[in-house]
Amino acid sequence: MSHHDDRPDVGFETLAIHAGQDPDATTGAVIPPVHMSSTYVQDGIGGLRGGYEYGRAGNPTRTALETQLATLEGGAHGLSFASGLAAEDALLRAVLKPGDELLIGDDVYGGTYRLVSRVLGAWGVRHRVVDLTDLSAVRDALDERPKLIWAETPSNPYLRITDIAALADLAHAHGALVVVDNTFATPALQRPLSLGADVVVHSTTKYLGGHSDVVGGAVVLQDDGLAEQVKFLQFAAGAVSGPLDAWLTTRGIKTLAVRMQRHGENALALAQRLVEHPAVTRVHYPGLPDHPGHEIAVRQSSGFGGMLTIELADGPAARRFAESTRLFTLAESLGGVESLVNHPASMTHASVRGTPLEVTESIVRLSVGLESVGDLVADVEAALARV
Ligand SMILES: *Cc1c(COP(=O)(O)O)cnc(C)c1O
């Protein structure tokens, strides 16, 4: 089943609201229903009415989400999963076999590195950590004939920018696939498939869902054969999204474009204030002109997103700051309408301690939400005053 809703002349905002979201054919309900059914009647053995036979294999609410995801990323196939890591796992096991190698960026979500190093590692897949912003280092690593390059851009937690088109050119010349984790940018700001990437993955838990009320993941890609293999693992291993989760995610995605625009405006305003602040040693935000990836970000995306990482004097200062904000809630995760603060070294990236991805104790990551920007700035400044 191809999930791409092919309306090339229609704008992103229109697609986000309408792709896969046709009114219900039987009742006329404008909003497609949540199909809470595990199984489907057969009119005689094998006589399926809508192509559905069992909830793990397919569900109409999940199809609505998968169509929306494929359309927004400009891919032929969208597949949704129970979590971002479930999506990553299915994709990696579809592409890699024991003995294969992959290259992974040196600044990625801690759980992705744990999956690659400990789960796929135990299965015999080898990995090599590379700074993907350094294309000559990538070129050297490609001599080992990796099957796949895993890029996260902007990366987590340092917001580094990888040149997707340049990486794809290099990888393809060496027979490697390029996977981009597009969780931070979202298709509202960056569409990696149009830049040459082979596969996009998402934690839809974050900006796509957008309201911190559902966990999910997705794989979007062009190649029919690879899509068939990922779909087989989705079915055979069964880490699918449930109908209510799929429905909540489709609802969140409808407002993605306006949310991402405001997340970016608020994050930029905060970043500009924080570069001036004496207690802040460094601000990592790709929207700042002196960010090393700024020019690439301007070229390959239409905005810089809502994530921002600051460095304070030391670990204790960073911890104290993270525990001192009032509006920014101390919690894992990101991408919801509410602002969150996180101390990566002890929270999201605790699992990469002692690995090449280890992050310093002195950074704090902010997920800048959609509250009044003046309130956000005041909250951060008050917390810095307490440090
Ligand atoms: C959260 C996250 C993941 C993992 O997704 P889950 O939905 O938590 O399984 C992967 N990549 C990035 C960039 C993330 O932020």
The ligand as a Gaussian input file, in Angstrom:
#p B3LYP/6-31G(d) Opt

LIG

0 1
 C       12.917000      11.231000      21.538000
 C       13.784000      11.028000      20.363000
 C       13.930000       9.759000      19.783000
 C       13.284000       8.522000      20.367000
 O       11.903000       8.546000      20.212000
 P       10.876000       7.858000      21.252000
 O        9.551000       8.259000      20.709000
 O       11.176000       8.416000      22.619000
 O       11.127000       6.388000      21.194000
 C       14.720000       9.660000      18.645000
 N       15.341000      10.734000      18.115000
 C       15.230000      11.964000      18.662000
 C       15.952000      13.109000      18.026000
 C       14.463000      12.154000      19.799000
 O       14.378000      13.371000      20.339000

